[in-house]
């Protein structure tokens, strides 16, 4: 997932420091999502790059009682490197999904 985002932002002519921030954010979010994911599920990344920035969302199926930890240092890194972030849980029939989204503005155009 990191490589897809990295290449997409390179093609959009982003600064390498901003790309590195997005790489780290995606790594941290994916690690958190994998920690609560049900066994053998697929993680999905939706990424939208636009002139001013990028919006991303990592999604997967999770158990009923498991939530992502947003209180520790790793999550504070996500907070400091993004301009917005959200963790949402939705029921899709009998399946519970987590969606972790983020927004990052680019430093310059």
N, C-alpha and C positions, 0 to 999 in steps of 0.2 A: 504494500500500500504506500509505503514511504517513497519507493522508487517511482511509482505512477505520479504521485503528487510532485515530486522533485522535477521530473521531466516536463510535466505540464507547466510548471511555473518557470522553468528555464525557457520553454517555448514562448511564454508570455513576457520574456525579457525582465524577469524579476532580479533584484540584487541578491547576491549569494548569501548575505547575512539574513535576509528575510526568508529565503528558501530553507536555510539551516534551522530557523525558528520553527517553520512549518514541519520540517522533518522531525524535530524533537517532539513537537506537540502530537503529531500523528503516532509516533512511537509510544509516547506515554498513554495516549487514549487507547490505542490498540492493546497495550499491556493490561490496562484496567478492564477493558471489555473482555479480553480473553480470560481474565481471572474470575469473572462471574458467568461466563458463557457455559451453556450446557455442553456436554461432551459431543464431539463430532459435528459441531455446527459451523456454518460459514459466516465469516465477518464480511460486511459489505461497506464499501467506502463510496460515498457520493461527494463529488468535488465540483464546485463551480468557481472558475477563475474569471474575474472580470477586471476591468482597467484599474479600479481602485483597490482591489483586494481579492480575497478568496474566502469562500464559505465551504466548510466540509462537515460531513456527518458520518460517523461510524455506527453501524447497527448490527445487532445479532439477537438471537433467542437466548433468554436467561431463565433461571428458575424463579419460582414465585417469591421466595423469601430473600433473595440475594440482591444487594444494591452495591453500586460502585462507591468506593471511599473517596470523598471529596474534601477530606479534612487534613490530609498529610502534605508533606513537602512536595511530592511529585505532582499533586494537583495544583499546588501553589505555583509551580513552574508553568503549568498550562495557563493559569490565570495571568501570570506576568507576561507571557509571550503571545497572548491573544487579545483581541479587542472585545470579544464576547464569547461566551461558552454556555452550554446548557446540557443537563442530563435529564432525559425524559423516559418514562416507562409507559408503554402502551400495551393494551390487550388486543390481540388479533385473534378473535375466536377464543380458543382455550390456550393460546400461546402468548406468553409475555415477552415483549421485546424491549431492549434498551436502545436508546438513540442518544449518542453523545455528539453534539454539534459544536462547532467553533467558527469564529470569524476572525480574520487577520487582515488588516490593512497593509498595503505595501508602503514602504518608506518613500519611494519616489516613483515617478512614471516614466 
